[in-house]
Amino acid sequence: MKAVIQRVSSAEVRAEDRVAGAIGKGFLVLVGVEQGDAEGDALYLARKVAGLRIFEDGDGKMNLSLSQVGGAVLAVSQFTLCADTRKGNRPGFDRAARPEEGRRLYEAFVGALKEVGIPVETGVFGAHMEVTLTNDGPVTILMDSAGKAQRRASQPESGS
């Protein structure tokens, strides 16, 4: 799974001519689900997002998390994060998960954030959406759960 996290002072997503979700201070998180992703990827990203310390403390250092500043998440599904742009000028989306699986893992991500007490607003899965945000900083972080799997694979097994 891939995520683009933007620290915002406000964000809103509109779908079907209505506001689907809106937050004040917090993170706008664009979420892309790829083929082969599993629930563990969703839980990993949710834990990382919930614990991400990119809000400034009293000394001006990025040291505070969402819960420490009373922030919220606006989670928006975005299959285009899975684009393959290596060949030609038109992106390919073969890496994106099928819609049913994408929805399931996107909802698992949202549920995991809620489970740890993070207020979450969402877009409308599969709909055409318009996202408006005020990026605070600007601060933008890219995350990919594939790094988690690669690190585990490169570590020697215990007892070797």
N, C-alpha and C positions, 0 to 999 in steps of 0.2 A: 504494500500500500504506500501511496505517496501522499504527502500533505504539504501545503504551503500555509504557514502560519504568519499572519500579519497582526502586529500589535496595533490596536485601534482605540481611538477615543469614542468612536461610534461606527456602527455598520448596520446596513439594512438590506434585505433581499426581497424583491417583489416577484411574484409569479401569478399568472392568470389575473392581472389587473388588481392585485391586492398585495398588501404587505404580508409576507409569509413569516418573517422573523426579523427582529431588530434588537440590538444591544447598545449599551453605552460602552464604558471602558471594558476592554477585554481583548479577545482574539477572534479574528475572522479566520476560519480554517477551511481551506478548500481541500477536499478529500477525493483521491482517485484510487479506485480498486482495480488491481491487475489480475489477470488469469493466474491461478496458482496461489493467490493470497488465501489466508485462512483466518479463523477467529482470533488466533494468537497474534496475528499482525494488527488487527483492530485493537486488541487489548494493549499491545505494546505501544502503539501510537497514542492511544488515549492516556496511558500512564505518563508518557513523555510530555504530552501537551499539558496535562494537569500539573505536572511538576516543573515545567519550564519557567525558569526565573529570569524574565526579561523586562520586569518593571523596575524602575529606579527606587532605591531606598533613600534615606535621609542624606546620604553622602553622595548621591548622584550615580551610584553604581547599579548596574543591572543585577539585582539580587533578590527580587520579590516575585512570587508566583501569583497566579490568578486568585487563589483563595485568600492570599495575604492582602490583596488590594480590593477584594470584593468584586472581582471581574466576572465576566460571563463569556461564553463561546457562541459564535454564530457559525454553525457547521453547514457547509454547502457542498453537495456532491458535484464532482467535476471529472467526468471520464476523460476529458481532453488532457489531463495531467499524464495520461498513459500514452500519449502520442509518440509515434516513432517518426523522427524527422531526418533519419540518416540518408534516405534516398529521395531524390526529387524535391519538389517544392510543396507537394500536398502531403500533409501528415497522414500516417496510417494508424488505425486504432485497433489493430488485431490483438494487441497486448491487454486491452481493457477487458475486464470481466464481463460476462453476460449480465444483462440487466437484473435478473433475479438474484444472482450471487452478489452483484454490486450493491443492491439495496440491502440485502441481509447483512453484509459486512459494514456498510455505512451505518445502519441502525445499531449494530453491535458497538461500533465506535461511539456513537451518541449515547447509547445506554451505559457504557462503561464510564463516560464522563459524568453522567448524572449520578451513577452509583457512588462516586467519590465526592458528591456534593457540589459539583460545578453546575451552575445554571446554564442551560443550553437552549438556544433557539435554532431552528433549521429552515432550510429552503424546502422546495418541493422536488423530490427525487424524480429525475427524468424530464422535468419541465424546462421550458425556456425561462431563464431567470435574468433579472437585472440586479446587480449588486452595486451598492453605493457604500463607500467607506471613507473614513478619515484615518489614514495610516499615521500613527503616532511615532515620530522619530525621524525618518521612517525606519521601522524595524520589521524585517521580513526574514523568516527562517524556513529552510527546506528540510523536510524529514522524509525518510524512506525506510520502511521496515525491512527491506532486503539487507541492509547493513547488519541488522541483528542476526539474521540467519548466516551471513558470511562470517561474522565474528565467531559464532558458535562452531561453525565448521572448521575454522582455522585453529581453534584451541585444542590441545591434546586432551584425550580422555583421561580422567583421573585413574590412577592405578597403572598407568603405562610405564 
